[in-house]
Amino acid sequence: MNERSNDVVLRGLSALAVEAPSAALSHKIRAAGHARLVPTKVHPLWSVAIAASVAVYLGWALLYTSQLY
């Protein structure tokens, strides 16, 4: 006898009727998934701030490593 057939949860799940989700629920799930996949708009100043911080860090790293030799 298979061990899975003794599992109460699996037997209960297999006894449930299979139903397709309603069109409204399907649309709601699809819209929520699409909203998570579409990137949010970022203010241009954040992009400039990030690029500037990367440039400053790389400049500092270059200066630091050049002082090692």
N, CA, C and O atoms as a Tripos MOL2 file, in Angstrom:
@<TRIPOS>MOLECULE
protein
  276   275    69     0     0
PROTEIN
NO_CHARGES

@<TRIPOS>ATOM
      1 N           0.8470   -1.1740    0.0000 N.3       1 MET1
      2 CA          0.0000    0.0000    0.0000 C.3       1 MET1
      3 C           0.8920    1.2370    0.0000 C.2       1 MET1
      4 O           1.8830    1.2900    0.7280 O.2       1 MET1
      5 N           0.5410    2.2330   -0.8180 N.am      2 ASN2
      6 CA          1.3360    3.4410   -0.9540 C.3       2 ASN2
      7 C           1.1610    4.3230    0.2750 C.2       2 ASN2
      8 O           0.0620    4.4240    0.8200 O.2       2 ASN2
      9 N           2.2320    4.9530    0.7060 N.am      3 GLU3
     10 CA          2.1930    5.8110    1.8890 C.3       3 GLU3
     11 C           1.3440    7.0490    1.6470 C.2       3 GLU3
     12 O           0.7430    7.5780    2.5820 O.2       3 GLU3
     13 N           1.2890    7.5140    0.4160 N.am      4 ARG4
     14 CA          0.4980    8.7080    0.1050 C.3       4 ARG4
     15 C          -1.0010    8.4600    0.2740 C.2       4 ARG4
     16 O          -1.7450    9.3690    0.6430 O.2       4 ARG4
     17 N          -1.4340    7.2550    0.0080 N.am      5 SER5
     18 CA         -2.8700    6.9800    0.1210 C.3       5 SER5
     19 C          -3.3280    7.0520    1.5700 C.2       5 SER5
     20 O          -4.5220    7.2060    1.8250 O.2       5 SER5
     21 N          -2.4150    6.9460    2.5180 N.am      6 ASN6
     22 CA         -2.7550    7.0340    3.9250 C.3       6 ASN6
     23 C          -2.7800    8.4660    4.4370 C.2       6 ASN6
     24 O          -3.2390    8.7050    5.5540 O.2       6 ASN6
     25 N          -2.3000    9.4220    3.6550 N.am      7 ASP7
     26 CA         -2.2470   10.8040    4.0910 C.3       7 ASP7
     27 C          -3.6440   11.4220    4.0510 C.2       7 ASP7
     28 O          -4.2850   11.4660    3.0010 O.2       7 ASP7
     29 N          -4.0980   11.8890    5.1900 N.am      8 VAL8
     30 CA         -5.4450   12.4460    5.3110 C.3       8 VAL8
     31 C          -5.5870   13.7180    4.4930 C.2       8 VAL8
     32 O          -6.6320   13.9520    3.8870 O.2       8 VAL8
     33 N          -4.5530   14.5350    4.4690 N.am      9 VAL9
     34 CA         -4.6240   15.7960    3.7430 C.3       9 VAL9
     35 C          -4.7480   15.5450    2.2450 C.2       9 VAL9
     36 O          -5.5730   16.1650    1.5740 O.2       9 VAL9
     37 N          -3.9360   14.6450    1.7260 N.am     10 LEU10
     38 CA         -4.0050   14.3570    0.2960 C.3      10 LEU10
     39 C          -5.3370   13.7340   -0.0860 C.2      10 LEU10
     40 O          -5.8790   14.0390   -1.1490 O.2      10 LEU10
     41 N          -5.8690   12.8720    0.7570 N.am     11 ARG11
     42 CA         -7.1810   12.2880    0.4580 C.3      11 ARG11
     43 C          -8.2550   13.3760    0.4750 C.2      11 ARG11
     44 O          -9.1670   13.3660   -0.3520 O.2      11 ARG11
     45 N          -8.1450   14.3040    1.4080 N.am     12 GLY12
     46 CA         -9.1100   15.3960    1.4640 C.3      12 GLY12
     47 C          -9.0230   16.2990    0.2520 C.2      12 GLY12
     48 O         -10.0410   16.7350   -0.2860 O.2      12 GLY12
     49 N          -7.7880   16.5800   -0.1800 N.am     13 LEU13
     50 CA         -7.6220   17.4120   -1.3680 C.3      13 LEU13
     51 C          -8.1180   16.7180   -2.6300 C.2      13 LEU13
     52 O          -8.6960   17.3600   -3.5060 O.2      13 LEU13
     53 N          -7.8990   15.4360   -2.7260 N.am     14 SER14
     54 CA         -8.3510   14.7220   -3.9150 C.3      14 SER14
     55 C          -9.8720   14.6240   -3.9620 C.2      14 SER14
     56 O         -10.4450   14.4250   -5.0340 O.2      14 SER14
     57 N         -10.5290   14.7610   -2.8150 N.am     15 ALA15
     58 CA        -11.9850   14.6940   -2.7950 C.3      15 ALA15
     59 C         -12.6270   16.0180   -3.2090 C.2      15 ALA15
     60 O         -13.8230   16.0540   -3.5010 O.2      15 ALA15
     61 N         -11.8530   17.1080   -3.2380 N.am     16 LEU16
     62 CA        -12.4020   18.4020   -3.6080 C.3      16 LEU16
     63 C         -12.7110   18.4500   -5.0960 C.2      16 LEU16
     64 O         -12.0150   17.8550   -5.9180 O.2      16 LEU16
     65 N         -13.7780   19.1770   -5.4190 N.am     17 ALA17
     66 CA        -14.1430   19.3500   -6.8260 C.3      17 ALA17
     67 C         -13.2250   20.3860   -7.4580 C.2      17 ALA17
     68 O         -12.8630   21.3760   -6.8220 O.2      17 ALA17
     69 N         -12.8520   20.1560   -8.7080 N.am     18 VAL18
     70 CA        -11.9960   21.0760   -9.4340 C.3      18 VAL18
     71 C         -12.8820   22.1110  -10.1160 C.2      18 VAL18
     72 O         -13.7670   21.7700  -10.9010 O.2      18 VAL18
     73 N         -12.6310   23.3700   -9.8060 N.am     19 GLU19
     74 CA        -13.4090   24.4520  -10.4090 C.3      19 GLU19
     75 C         -12.4570   25.4710  -11.0170 C.2      19 GLU19
     76 O         -11.4090   25.7770  -10.4480 O.2      19 GLU19
     77 N         -12.8260   25.9830  -12.1620 N.am     20 ALA20
     78 CA        -12.0410   27.0430  -12.7900 C.3      20 ALA20
     79 C         -12.3710   28.3620  -12.1000 C.2      20 ALA20
     80 O         -13.5190   28.5820  -11.7130 O.2      20 ALA20
     81 N         -11.3830   29.2450  -11.9390 N.am     21 PRO21
     82 CA        -11.6830   30.5340  -11.3070 C.3      21 PRO21
     83 C         -12.6020   31.3700  -12.1880 C.2      21 PRO21
     84 O         -12.6090   31.2360  -13.4120 O.2      21 PRO21
     85 N         -13.3660   32.2210  -11.5500 N.am     22 SER22
     86 CA        -14.2800   33.0710  -12.3110 C.3      22 SER22
     87 C         -13.4790   34.0460  -13.1640 C.2      22 SER22
     88 O         -12.2890   34.2610  -12.9330 O.2      22 SER22
     89 N         -14.1400   34.6270  -14.1430 N.am     23 ALA23
     90 CA        -13.4600   35.5600  -15.0360 C.3      23 ALA23
     91 C         -12.9800   36.7880  -14.2800 C.2      23 ALA23
     92 O         -11.9100   37.3210  -14.5760 O.2      23 ALA23
     93 N         -13.7630   37.2420  -13.3070 N.am     24 ALA24
     94 CA        -13.3710   38.4200  -12.5340 C.3      24 ALA24
     95 C         -12.1350   38.1330  -11.6870 C.2      24 ALA24
     96 O         -11.2260   38.9600  -11.6130 O.2      24 ALA24
     97 N         -12.0970   36.9660  -11.0490 N.am     25 LEU25
     98 CA        -10.9380   36.6060  -10.2430 C.3      25 LEU25
     99 C          -9.7080   36.4190  -11.1210 C.2      25 LEU25
    100 O          -8.6100   36.8420  -10.7590 O.2      25 LEU25
    101 N          -9.8910   35.7930  -12.2600 N.am     26 SER26
    102 CA         -8.7880   35.5840  -13.1840 C.3      26 SER26
    103 C          -8.2250   36.9240  -13.6600 C.2      26 SER26
    104 O          -7.0090   37.0960  -13.7400 O.2      26 SER26
    105 N          -9.1040   37.8620  -13.9720 N.am     27 HIS27
    106 CA         -8.6690   39.1940  -14.4080 C.3      27 HIS27
    107 C          -7.9500   39.9200  -13.2770 C.2      27 HIS27
    108 O          -6.9410   40.5850  -13.5120 O.2      27 HIS27
    109 N          -8.4570   39.7990  -12.0560 N.am     28 LYS28
    110 CA         -7.8460   40.4620  -10.9040 C.3      28 LYS28
    111 C          -6.4430   39.9110  -10.6410 C.2      28 LYS28
    112 O          -5.5180   40.6770  -10.3710 O.2      28 LYS28
    113 N          -6.2820   38.5990  -10.7170 N.am     29 ILE29
    114 CA         -4.9700   37.9720  -10.5010 C.3      29 ILE29
    115 C          -4.0050   38.3720  -11.6070 C.2      29 ILE29
    116 O          -2.8380   38.6630  -11.3430 O.2      29 ILE29
    117 N          -4.4880   38.3860  -12.8410 N.am     30 ARG30
    118 CA         -3.6380   38.7650  -13.9720 C.3      30 ARG30
    119 C          -3.1960   40.2250  -13.8540 C.2      30 ARG30
    120 O          -2.0370   40.5410  -14.1230 O.2      30 ARG30
    121 N          -4.1100   41.1200  -13.4530 N.am     31 ALA31
    122 CA         -3.7710   42.5340  -13.3030 C.3      31 ALA31
    123 C          -2.7670   42.7310  -12.1670 C.2      31 ALA31
    124 O          -1.8430   43.5330  -12.2960 O.2      31 ALA31
    125 N          -2.9350   42.0170  -11.0660 N.am     32 ALA32
    126 CA         -2.0040   42.1370   -9.9440 C.3      32 ALA32
    127 C          -0.6160   41.6200  -10.3340 C.2      32 ALA32
    128 O           0.3940   42.2210   -9.9700 O.2      32 ALA32
    129 N          -0.5660   40.5210  -11.0630 N.am     33 GLY33
    130 CA          0.7200   39.9930  -11.5180 C.3      33 GLY33
    131 C           1.4080   40.9310  -12.4900 C.2      33 GLY33
    132 O           2.6230   41.1140  -12.4310 O.2      33 GLY33
    133 N           0.6210   41.5310  -13.3920 N.am     34 HIS34
    134 CA          1.1900   42.4740  -14.3530 C.3      34 HIS34
    135 C           1.7280   43.7140  -13.6350 C.2      34 HIS34
    136 O           2.7780   44.2410  -14.0030 O.2      34 HIS34
    137 N           1.0070   44.1770  -12.6150 N.am     35 ALA35
    138 CA          1.4510   45.3590  -11.8690 C.3      35 ALA35
    139 C           2.7710   45.0950  -11.1590 C.2      35 ALA35
    140 O           3.5760   46.0120  -10.9970 O.2      35 ALA35
    141 N           3.0060   43.8640  -10.7360 N.am     36 ARG36
    142 CA          4.2780   43.5400  -10.0790 C.3      36 ARG36
    143 C           5.4140   43.3990  -11.0740 C.2      36 ARG36
    144 O           6.5710   43.6180  -10.7160 O.2      36 ARG36
    145 N           5.1170   43.0400  -12.3100 N.am     37 LEU37
    146 CA          6.1650   42.8620  -13.3140 C.3      37 LEU37
    147 C           6.5940   44.1710  -13.9520 C.2      37 LEU37
    148 O           7.7450   44.3050  -14.3670 O.2      37 LEU37
    149 N           5.6900   45.1380  -14.0380 N.am     38 VAL38
    150 CA          6.0010   46.4080  -14.6740 C.3      38 VAL38
    151 C           6.8130   47.2520  -13.6950 C.2      38 VAL38
    152 O           6.3700   47.4890  -12.5710 O.2      38 VAL38
    153 N           7.9790   47.7010  -14.1010 N.am     39 PRO39
    154 CA          8.7930   48.4910  -13.1680 C.3      39 PRO39
    155 C           8.1390   49.8390  -12.8750 C.2      39 PRO39
    156 O           7.4790   50.4270  -13.7320 O.2      39 PRO39
    157 N           8.3360   50.3070  -11.6630 N.am     40 THR40
    158 CA          7.7730   51.5970  -11.2830 C.3      40 THR40
    159 C           8.6510   52.7120  -11.8260 C.2      40 THR40
    160 O           9.8440   52.5170  -12.0600 O.2      40 THR40
    161 N           8.0640   53.8630  -12.0230 N.am     41 LYS41
    162 CA          8.7960   55.0100  -12.5350 C.3      41 LYS41
    163 C           9.7020   55.5600  -11.4420 C.2      41 LYS41
    164 O           9.2880   55.6970  -10.2910 O.2      41 LYS41
    165 N          10.9250   55.8700  -11.8040 N.am     42 VAL42
    166 CA         11.8980   56.4130  -10.8710 C.3      42 VAL42
    167 C          12.1660   57.8560  -11.2590 C.2      42 VAL42
    168 O          12.3340   58.1740  -12.4360 O.2      42 VAL42
    169 N          12.2030   58.7270  -10.2580 N.am     43 HIS43
    170 CA         12.4880   60.1320  -10.5270 C.3      43 HIS43
    171 C          13.9030   60.2540  -11.0960 C.2      43 HIS43
    172 O          14.8140   59.5740  -10.6230 O.2      43 HIS43
    173 N          14.1010   61.1080  -12.1010 N.am     44 PRO44
    174 CA         15.4290   61.2200  -12.7200 C.3      44 PRO44
    175 C          16.5360   61.6190  -11.7430 C.2      44 PRO44
    176 O          17.6920   61.2390  -11.9300 O.2      44 PRO44
    177 N          16.1910   62.3790  -10.7060 N.am     45 LEU45
    178 CA         17.2240   62.7800   -9.7520 C.3      45 LEU45
    179 C          17.7910   61.5910   -8.9830 C.2      45 LEU45
    180 O          18.9580   61.6100   -8.5920 O.2      45 LEU45
    181 N          16.9770   60.5550   -8.7600 N.am     46 TRP46
    182 CA         17.4960   59.3530   -8.0990 C.3      46 TRP46
    183 C          18.5420   58.6890   -8.9770 C.2      46 TRP46
    184 O          19.5610   58.2070   -8.4810 O.2      46 TRP46
    185 N          18.2960   58.6630  -10.2660 N.am     47 SER47
    186 CA         19.2720   58.0650  -11.1930 C.3      47 SER47
    187 C          20.5750   58.8520  -11.1780 C.2      47 SER47
    188 O          21.6580   58.2670  -11.1890 O.2      47 SER47
    189 N          20.4710   60.1890  -11.1520 N.am     48 VAL48
    190 CA         21.6630   61.0300  -11.1060 C.3      48 VAL48
    191 C          22.3960   60.8140   -9.7890 C.2      48 VAL48
    192 O          23.6230   60.7210   -9.7750 O.2      48 VAL48
    193 N          21.6590   60.7340   -8.6790 N.am     49 ALA49
    194 CA         22.2790   60.5390   -7.3680 C.3      49 ALA49
    195 C          23.0070   59.2010   -7.2960 C.2      49 ALA49
    196 O          24.1070   59.1200   -6.7490 O.2      49 ALA49
    197 N          22.4050   58.1650   -7.8400 N.am     50 ILE50
    198 CA         23.0450   56.8430   -7.8290 C.3      50 ILE50
    199 C          24.2900   56.8450   -8.7050 C.2      50 ILE50
    200 O          25.3300   56.3180   -8.3080 O.2      50 ILE50
    201 N          24.1910   57.4350   -9.8950 N.am     51 ALA51
    202 CA         25.3540   57.4930  -10.7870 C.3      51 ALA51
    203 C          26.4820   58.3020  -10.1500 C.2      51 ALA51
    204 O          27.6500   57.9310  -10.2620 O.2      51 ALA51
    205 N          26.1410   59.4020   -9.4850 N.am     52 ALA52
    206 CA         27.1680   60.2240   -8.8360 C.3      52 ALA52
    207 C          27.8270   59.4750   -7.6840 C.2      52 ALA52
    208 O          29.0420   59.5550   -7.5040 O.2      52 ALA52
    209 N          27.0250   58.7430   -6.8970 N.am     53 SER53
    210 CA         27.6160   58.0050   -5.7780 C.3      53 SER53
    211 C          28.5250   56.8890   -6.2780 C.2      53 SER53
    212 O          29.5540   56.6110   -5.6620 O.2      53 SER53
    213 N          28.1660   56.2550   -7.3690 N.am     54 VAL54
    214 CA         29.0270   55.2170   -7.9520 C.3      54 VAL54
    215 C          30.3290   55.8430   -8.4480 C.2      54 VAL54
    216 O          31.4070   55.2880   -8.2360 O.2      54 VAL54
    217 N          30.2290   56.9980   -9.1070 N.am     55 ALA55
    218 CA         31.4280   57.6550   -9.6170 C.3      55 ALA55
    219 C          32.3390   58.0790   -8.4670 C.2      55 ALA55
    220 O          33.5560   57.9160   -8.5480 O.2      55 ALA55
    221 N          31.7580   58.6220   -7.3960 N.am     56 VAL56
    222 CA         32.5580   59.0290   -6.2380 C.3      56 VAL56
    223 C          33.2190   57.8110   -5.5970 C.2      56 VAL56
    224 O          34.3930   57.8600   -5.2310 O.2      56 VAL56
    225 N          32.4740   56.7300   -5.4630 N.am     57 TYR57
    226 CA         33.0570   55.5230   -4.8690 C.3      57 TYR57
    227 C          34.2040   54.9780   -5.7190 C.2      57 TYR57
    228 O          35.2550   54.6150   -5.1900 O.2      57 TYR57
    229 N          34.0030   54.9220   -7.0200 N.am     58 LEU58
    230 CA         35.0590   54.4110   -7.8880 C.3      58 LEU58
    231 C          36.2810   55.3270   -7.8690 C.2      58 LEU58
    232 O          37.4160   54.8540   -7.9190 O.2      58 LEU58
    233 N          36.0490   56.6280   -7.7980 N.am     59 GLY59
    234 CA         37.1640   57.5620   -7.6870 C.3      59 GLY59
    235 C          37.9210   57.3640   -6.3890 C.2      59 GLY59
    236 O          39.1520   57.3630   -6.3790 O.2      59 GLY59
    237 N          37.1960   57.1970   -5.2980 N.am     60 TRP60
    238 CA         37.8360   56.9510   -4.0080 C.3      60 TRP60
    239 C          38.6210   55.6410   -4.0460 C.2      60 TRP60
    240 O          39.7480   55.5800   -3.5550 O.2      60 TRP60
    241 N          38.0360   54.6000   -4.6210 N.am     61 ALA61
    242 CA         38.7110   53.3030   -4.6930 C.3      61 ALA61
    243 C          39.9790   53.4000   -5.5250 C.2      61 ALA61
    244 O          40.9910   52.7910   -5.1780 O.2      61 ALA61
    245 N          39.9430   54.1570   -6.6180 N.am     62 LEU62
    246 CA         41.1260   54.3470   -7.4450 C.3      62 LEU62
    247 C          42.1980   55.1170   -6.6840 C.2      62 LEU62
    248 O          43.3740   54.7570   -6.7360 O.2      62 LEU62
    249 N          41.8050   56.1700   -5.9810 N.am     63 LEU63
    250 CA         42.7460   56.9370   -5.1880 C.3      63 LEU63
    251 C          43.3530   56.0880   -4.0810 C.2      63 LEU63
    252 O          44.5610   56.1400   -3.8470 O.2      63 LEU63
    253 N          42.5320   55.3140   -3.4070 N.am     64 TYR64
    254 CA         43.0160   54.4650   -2.3150 C.3      64 TYR64
    255 C          44.0060   53.4200   -2.8100 C.2      64 TYR64
    256 O          45.0650   53.2190   -2.2150 O.2      64 TYR64
    257 N          43.6480   52.7570   -3.9050 N.am     65 THR65
    258 CA         44.5440   51.7070   -4.4170 C.3      65 THR65
    259 C          45.8200   52.2900   -4.9930 C.2      65 THR65
    260 O          46.8600   51.6330   -4.9540 O.2      65 THR65
    261 N          45.7750   53.5190   -5.5330 N.am     66 SER66
    262 CA         46.9880   54.1230   -6.0770 C.3      66 SER66
    263 C          47.9550   54.5100   -4.9620 C.2      66 SER66
    264 O          49.1610   54.6010   -5.1950 O.2      66 SER66
    265 N          47.4400   54.7400   -3.7520 N.am     67 GLN67
    266 CA         48.3030   55.0850   -2.6300 C.3      67 GLN67
    267 C          48.9470   53.8610   -1.9930 C.2      67 GLN67
    268 O          49.8450   54.0030   -1.1620 O.2      67 GLN67
    269 N          48.5120   52.6770   -2.3610 N.am     68 LEU68
    270 CA         49.0960   51.4680   -1.7990 C.3      68 LEU68
    271 C          50.4720   51.1900   -2.3620 C.2      68 LEU68
    272 O          51.2760   50.5320   -1.7010 O.2      68 LEU68
    273 N          50.7750   51.6680   -3.5610 N.am     69 TYR69
    274 CA         52.0530   51.3490   -4.2130 C.3      69 TYR69
    275 C          53.0370   52.4680   -4.0890 C.2      69 TYR69
    276 O          54.1600   52.3610   -4.5830 O.2      69 TYR69
@<TRIPOS>BOND
     1     1     2 1
     2     2     3 1
     3     3     4 2
     4     3     5 am
     5     5     6 1
     6     6     7 1
     7     7     8 2
     8     7     9 am
     9     9    10 1
    10    10    11 1
    11    11    12 2
    12    11    13 am
    13    13    14 1
    14    14    15 1
    15    15    16 2
    16    15    17 am
    17    17    18 1
    18    18    19 1
    19    19    20 2
    20    19    21 am
    21    21    22 1
    22    22    23 1
    23    23    24 2
    24    23    25 am
    25    25    26 1
    26    26    27 1
    27    27    28 2
    28    27    29 am
    29    29    30 1
    30    30    31 1
    31    31    32 2
    32    31    33 am
    33    33    34 1
    34    34    35 1
    35    35    36 2
    36    35    37 am
    37    37    38 1
    38    38    39 1
    39    39    40 2
    40    39    41 am
    41    41    42 1
    42    42    43 1
    43    43    44 2
    44    43    45 am
    45    45    46 1
    46    46    47 1
    47    47    48 2
    48    47    49 am
    49    49    50 1
    50    50    51 1
    51    51    52 2
    52    51    53 am
    53    53    54 1
    54    54    55 1
    55    55    56 2
    56    55    57 am
    57    57    58 1
    58    58    59 1
    59    59    60 2
    60    59    61 am
    61    61    62 1
    62    62    63 1
    63    63    64 2
    64    63    65 am
    65    65    66 1
    66    66    67 1
    67    67    68 2
    68    67    69 am
    69    69    70 1
    70    70    71 1
    71    71    72 2
    72    71    73 am
    73    73    74 1
    74    74    75 1
    75    75    76 2
    76    75    77 am
    77    77    78 1
    78    78    79 1
    79    79    80 2
    80    79    81 am
    81    81    82 1
    82    82    83 1
    83    83    84 2
    84    83    85 am
    85    85    86 1
    86    86    87 1
    87    87    88 2
    88    87    89 am
    89    89    90 1
    90    90    91 1
    91    91    92 2
    92    91    93 am
    93    93    94 1
    94    94    95 1
    95    95    96 2
    96    95    97 am
    97    97    98 1
    98    98    99 1
    99    99   100 2
   100    99   101 am
   101   101   102 1
   102   102   103 1
   103   103   104 2
   104   103   105 am
   105   105   106 1
   106   106   107 1
   107   107   108 2
   108   107   109 am
   109   109   110 1
   110   110   111 1
   111   111   112 2
   112   111   113 am
   113   113   114 1
   114   114   115 1
   115   115   116 2
   116   115   117 am
   117   117   118 1
   118   118   119 1
   119   119   120 2
   120   119   121 am
   121   121   122 1
   122   122   123 1
   123   123   124 2
   124   123   125 am
   125   125   126 1
   126   126   127 1
   127   127   128 2
   128   127   129 am
   129   129   130 1
   130   130   131 1
   131   131   132 2
   132   131   133 am
   133   133   134 1
   134   134   135 1
   135   135   136 2
   136   135   137 am
   137   137   138 1
   138   138   139 1
   139   139   140 2
   140   139   141 am
   141   141   142 1
   142   142   143 1
   143   143   144 2
   144   143   145 am
   145   145   146 1
   146   146   147 1
   147   147   148 2
   148   147   149 am
   149   149   150 1
   150   150   151 1
   151   151   152 2
   152   151   153 am
   153   153   154 1
   154   154   155 1
   155   155   156 2
   156   155   157 am
   157   157   158 1
   158   158   159 1
   159   159   160 2
   160   159   161 am
   161   161   162 1
   162   162   163 1
   163   163   164 2
   164   163   165 am
   165   165   166 1
   166   166   167 1
   167   167   168 2
   168   167   169 am
   169   169   170 1
   170   170   171 1
   171   171   172 2
   172   171   173 am
   173   173   174 1
   174   174   175 1
   175   175   176 2
   176   175   177 am
   177   177   178 1
   178   178   179 1
   179   179   180 2
   180   179   181 am
   181   181   182 1
   182   182   183 1
   183   183   184 2
   184   183   185 am
   185   185   186 1
   186   186   187 1
   187   187   188 2
   188   187   189 am
   189   189   190 1
   190   190   191 1
   191   191   192 2
   192   191   193 am
   193   193   194 1
   194   194   195 1
   195   195   196 2
   196   195   197 am
   197   197   198 1
   198   198   199 1
   199   199   200 2
   200   199   201 am
   201   201   202 1
   202   202   203 1
   203   203   204 2
   204   203   205 am
   205   205   206 1
   206   206   207 1
   207   207   208 2
   208   207   209 am
   209   209   210 1
   210   210   211 1
   211   211   212 2
   212   211   213 am
   213   213   214 1
   214   214   215 1
   215   215   216 2
   216   215   217 am
   217   217   218 1
   218   218   219 1
   219   219   220 2
   220   219   221 am
   221   221   222 1
   222   222   223 1
   223   223   224 2
   224   223   225 am
   225   225   226 1
   226   226   227 1
   227   227   228 2
   228   227   229 am
   229   229   230 1
   230   230   231 1
   231   231   232 2
   232   231   233 am
   233   233   234 1
   234   234   235 1
   235   235   236 2
   236   235   237 am
   237   237   238 1
   238   238   239 1
   239   239   240 2
   240   239   241 am
   241   241   242 1
   242   242   243 1
   243   243   244 2
   244   243   245 am
   245   245   246 1
   246   246   247 1
   247   247   248 2
   248   247   249 am
   249   249   250 1
   250   250   251 1
   251   251   252 2
   252   251   253 am
   253   253   254 1
   254   254   255 1
   255   255   256 2
   256   255   257 am
   257   257   258 1
   258   258   259 1
   259   259   260 2
   260   259   261 am
   261   261   262 1
   262   262   263 1
   263   263   264 2
   264   263   265 am
   265   265   266 1
   266   266   267 1
   267   267   268 2
   268   267   269 am
   269   269   270 1
   270   270   271 1
   271   271   272 2
   272   271   273 am
   273   273   274 1
   274   274   275 1
   275   275   276 2
@<TRIPOS>SUBSTRUCTURE
     1 MET1         2 RESIDUE 1 A MET
     2 ASN2         6 RESIDUE 1 A ASN
     3 GLU3        10 RESIDUE 1 A GLU
     4 ARG4        14 RESIDUE 1 A ARG
     5 SER5        18 RESIDUE 1 A SER
     6 ASN6        22 RESIDUE 1 A ASN
     7 ASP7        26 RESIDUE 1 A ASP
     8 VAL8        30 RESIDUE 1 A VAL
     9 VAL9        34 RESIDUE 1 A VAL
    10 LEU10       38 RESIDUE 1 A LEU
    11 ARG11       42 RESIDUE 1 A ARG
    12 GLY12       46 RESIDUE 1 A GLY
    13 LEU13       50 RESIDUE 1 A LEU
    14 SER14       54 RESIDUE 1 A SER
    15 ALA15       58 RESIDUE 1 A ALA
    16 LEU16       62 RESIDUE 1 A LEU
    17 ALA17       66 RESIDUE 1 A ALA
    18 VAL18       70 RESIDUE 1 A VAL
    19 GLU19       74 RESIDUE 1 A GLU
    20 ALA20       78 RESIDUE 1 A ALA
    21 PRO21       82 RESIDUE 1 A PRO
    22 SER22       86 RESIDUE 1 A SER
    23 ALA23       90 RESIDUE 1 A ALA
    24 ALA24       94 RESIDUE 1 A ALA
    25 LEU25       98 RESIDUE 1 A LEU
    26 SER26      102 RESIDUE 1 A SER
    27 HIS27      106 RESIDUE 1 A HIS
    28 LYS28      110 RESIDUE 1 A LYS
    29 ILE29      114 RESIDUE 1 A ILE
    30 ARG30      118 RESIDUE 1 A ARG
    31 ALA31      122 RESIDUE 1 A ALA
    32 ALA32      126 RESIDUE 1 A ALA
    33 GLY33      130 RESIDUE 1 A GLY
    34 HIS34      134 RESIDUE 1 A HIS
    35 ALA35      138 RESIDUE 1 A ALA
    36 ARG36      142 RESIDUE 1 A ARG
    37 LEU37      146 RESIDUE 1 A LEU
    38 VAL38      150 RESIDUE 1 A VAL
    39 PRO39      154 RESIDUE 1 A PRO
    40 THR40      158 RESIDUE 1 A THR
    41 LYS41      162 RESIDUE 1 A LYS
    42 VAL42      166 RESIDUE 1 A VAL
    43 HIS43      170 RESIDUE 1 A HIS
    44 PRO44      174 RESIDUE 1 A PRO
    45 LEU45      178 RESIDUE 1 A LEU
    46 TRP46      182 RESIDUE 1 A TRP
    47 SER47      186 RESIDUE 1 A SER
    48 VAL48      190 RESIDUE 1 A VAL
    49 ALA49      194 RESIDUE 1 A ALA
    50 ILE50      198 RESIDUE 1 A ILE
    51 ALA51      202 RESIDUE 1 A ALA
    52 ALA52      206 RESIDUE 1 A ALA
    53 SER53      210 RESIDUE 1 A SER
    54 VAL54      214 RESIDUE 1 A VAL
    55 ALA55      218 RESIDUE 1 A ALA
    56 VAL56      222 RESIDUE 1 A VAL
    57 TYR57      226 RESIDUE 1 A TYR
    58 LEU58      230 RESIDUE 1 A LEU
    59 GLY59      234 RESIDUE 1 A GLY
    60 TRP60      238 RESIDUE 1 A TRP
    61 ALA61      242 RESIDUE 1 A ALA
    62 LEU62      246 RESIDUE 1 A LEU
    63 LEU63      250 RESIDUE 1 A LEU
    64 TYR64      254 RESIDUE 1 A TYR
    65 THR65      258 RESIDUE 1 A THR
    66 SER66      262 RESIDUE 1 A SER
    67 GLN67      266 RESIDUE 1 A GLN
    68 LEU68      270 RESIDUE 1 A LEU
    69 TYR69      274 RESIDUE 1 A TYR
